[in-house]
């Protein structure tokens, strides 16, 4: 598990360290769109485009979920979530990525 301080730190770590997926909160920065912007950056990066991104938010709306998927998120979780749904979604995305490779 790696925790990043900002979007640039996240992109740098993703490019230089082997990771299975990204669990990304939509509310990571100054504005509510910062998490969505980072998801967009990850999915548009040639080195990272196949990286599964699971977005999460405490105040999820249908519009937020749809925008996350449109930007490339593989899945979405509404906080606060229990361990079982989180682990299930992580396992599904990691298996899917391994099958594609």
C-alpha positions as CSV (number, residue, x, y, z in Angstrom):
1,X,0.0,0.0,0.0
2,X,1.3,3.4,-1.0
3,X,-0.2,6.7,0.2
4,X,0.4,9.7,-2.0
5,X,0.4,13.3,-1.0
6,X,-0.8,14.7,-4.3
7,X,-1.5,13.8,-7.9
8,X,2.1,14.3,-9.1
9,X,3.4,12.1,-6.4
10,X,0.8,9.4,-7.3
11,X,1.7,9.5,-11.0
12,X,5.5,9.3,-10.2
13,X,5.0,6.3,-7.9
14,X,2.7,4.5,-10.4
15,X,5.3,5.0,-13.2
16,X,8.2,3.7,-11.1
17,X,6.8,1.0,-8.8
18,X,4.8,-2.1,-9.6
19,X,1.3,-1.7,-8.4
20,X,-1.8,-3.8,-8.9
21,X,-4.5,-1.0,-8.8
22,X,-5.3,2.4,-7.5
23,X,-8.0,3.1,-4.9
24,X,-8.7,6.8,-5.4
25,X,-10.9,9.1,-3.4
26,X,-12.7,11.7,-5.5
27,X,-12.0,14.3,-2.8
28,X,-8.2,14.3,-2.7
29,X,-7.4,18.0,-3.3
30,X,-8.5,21.5,-3.2
31,X,-11.6,20.9,-5.3
32,X,-14.0,18.0,-5.7
33,X,-12.7,17.4,-9.2
34,X,-9.1,16.7,-8.2
35,X,-9.7,12.9,-7.8
36,X,-11.5,12.8,-11.2
37,X,-8.6,14.7,-12.7
38,X,-6.1,12.2,-11.4
39,X,-8.2,9.3,-12.7
40,X,-8.2,11.0,-16.1
41,X,-4.4,11.5,-16.0
42,X,-3.8,7.9,-15.1
43,X,-6.0,6.5,-17.8
44,X,-4.5,8.8,-20.5
45,X,-0.9,7.9,-19.6
46,X,0.5,5.2,-22.0
47,X,2.4,3.5,-19.2
48,X,-0.6,3.4,-16.9
49,X,-3.7,3.1,-19.1
50,X,-4.3,-0.5,-18.1
51,X,-4.1,0.2,-14.4
52,X,-7.4,-0.5,-12.7
53,X,-8.8,2.6,-10.8
54,X,-11.4,2.1,-8.1
55,X,-12.9,5.5,-7.2
56,X,-14.6,6.2,-3.9
57,X,-16.5,9.0,-2.3
58,X,-18.4,9.8,0.8
59,X,-21.0,11.9,-1.0
60,X,-21.5,9.9,-4.2
61,X,-24.1,11.0,-6.7
62,X,-25.2,9.2,-9.8
63,X,-23.5,12.0,-11.8
64,X,-20.2,11.5,-9.9
65,X,-20.3,7.7,-10.5
66,X,-21.0,8.1,-14.2
67,X,-18.3,10.8,-14.6
68,X,-15.8,8.5,-12.9
69,X,-16.6,5.6,-15.2
70,X,-16.5,8.0,-18.2
71,X,-13.0,9.0,-17.2
72,X,-11.8,5.4,-17.0
73,X,-12.6,4.2,-13.5
74,X,-13.0,0.5,-13.3
75,X,-15.4,0.5,-10.4
76,X,-16.8,2.8,-7.7
77,X,-17.3,2.5,-3.9
78,X,-19.4,4.7,-1.6
79,X,-17.7,5.4,1.7
80,X,-17.9,4.3,4.4
81,X,-17.6,0.8,3.1
82,X,-17.2,-2.6,4.8
83,X,-14.1,-4.7,4.3
84,X,-15.8,-7.4,2.2
85,X,-17.1,-5.2,-0.6
86,X,-13.7,-3.4,-0.8
87,X,-11.7,-6.7,-1.0
88,X,-14.2,-8.2,-3.5
89,X,-13.8,-5.2,-5.9
90,X,-10.0,-5.2,-5.5
91,X,-9.8,-9.0,-6.1
92,X,-12.1,-8.7,-9.2
93,X,-10.0,-5.9,-10.7
94,X,-6.6,-7.5,-10.1
95,X,-7.9,-10.8,-11.6
96,X,-9.2,-8.9,-14.6
97,X,-5.9,-7.1,-15.1
98,X,-3.9,-10.3,-14.9
99,X,-6.2,-12.0,-17.5
100,X,-5.7,-9.1,-19.9
101,X,-1.9,-9.2,-19.7
